[in-house]
Amino acid sequence: MTQVGLAKILNVSKQSVSNWENDNIQPSIEILMKLANIFSVSTDYLLCRDNRRYLEITNLTEEEIAHIQQIISDIIKNK
């Protein structure tokens, strides 16, 4: 995703996105929450307090969720 694309989604300037990336300024709490939703991560992840990532499974069936859990388990076992 480009800075311009993210700026459009968040309704901010490209310069704001650039400043966040370069640690010149910090995003507001409202923007931080929006970023977490856009990238499917926690705000703690964005703040480098947690390295876990999450998958959005809200609209999946129980069977689909079980299948994804099995795939993840298999990948972890084979590491």
C-alpha positions as CSV (number, residue, x, y, z in Angstrom):
1,M,0.0,0.0,0.0
2,T,1.3,3.4,-0.9
3,Q,1.4,6.5,1.4
4,V,-1.1,8.1,-0.9
5,G,-3.5,5.1,-0.8
6,L,-3.3,4.9,3.0
7,A,-3.8,8.7,3.3
8,K,-7.0,8.4,1.2
9,I,-8.3,5.6,3.4
10,L,-7.6,7.5,6.6
11,N,-8.7,10.9,5.1
12,V,-5.3,12.5,6.0
13,S,-2.5,14.0,4.0
14,K,0.3,11.9,2.4
15,Q,2.6,14.1,4.5
16,S,1.0,12.8,7.7
17,V,1.6,9.2,6.6
18,S,5.2,10.1,5.7
19,N,5.8,11.8,9.1
20,W,4.5,8.7,10.9
21,E,6.8,6.4,8.9
22,N,9.8,8.6,9.6
23,D,9.0,9.0,13.4
24,N,8.6,12.8,13.0
25,I,5.2,12.7,14.6
26,Q,2.9,10.1,16.1
27,P,-0.6,9.3,14.9
28,S,-3.6,10.1,17.1
29,I,-5.2,7.3,19.1
30,E,-8.2,7.5,16.6
31,I,-5.8,7.0,13.7
32,L,-3.9,4.3,15.5
33,M,-7.1,2.3,16.0
34,K,-8.0,2.7,12.3
35,L,-4.5,1.5,11.3
36,A,-4.9,-1.5,13.5
37,N,-8.2,-2.4,11.7
38,I,-6.8,-1.8,8.3
39,F,-3.8,-4.0,8.8
40,S,-5.6,-6.6,11.0
41,V,-3.1,-6.1,13.9
42,S,-3.5,-4.9,17.5
43,T,-2.6,-1.4,18.6
44,D,0.1,-3.1,20.7
45,Y,1.6,-4.5,17.6
46,L,1.7,-1.1,16.0
47,L,3.4,0.3,19.1
48,C,5.9,-2.6,19.1
49,R,4.6,-3.9,22.4
50,D,3.4,-7.2,20.9
51,N,4.5,-9.1,17.8
52,R,1.4,-11.3,17.5
53,R,-0.7,-11.0,14.3
54,Y,-4.4,-11.9,13.9
55,L,-6.6,-13.2,11.2
56,E,-10.1,-11.9,10.7
57,I,-12.5,-14.9,10.8
58,T,-15.8,-13.2,11.6
59,N,-17.7,-14.3,8.5
60,L,-16.3,-17.8,8.3
61,T,-18.2,-21.0,9.3
62,E,-17.1,-23.1,12.2
63,E,-15.9,-25.7,9.7
64,E,-13.8,-23.1,7.8
65,I,-12.3,-21.9,11.1
66,A,-11.4,-25.4,12.2
67,H,-9.7,-25.9,8.8
68,I,-7.6,-22.8,9.2
69,Q,-6.7,-23.8,12.8
70,Q,-5.5,-27.2,11.5
71,I,-3.4,-25.6,8.8
72,I,-1.7,-23.3,11.4
73,S,-1.1,-26.2,13.7
74,D,0.5,-28.2,10.8
75,I,2.8,-25.3,9.9
76,I,3.9,-24.9,13.6
77,K,4.6,-28.6,13.9
78,N,6.7,-28.6,10.7
79,K,9.0,-25.8,11.8
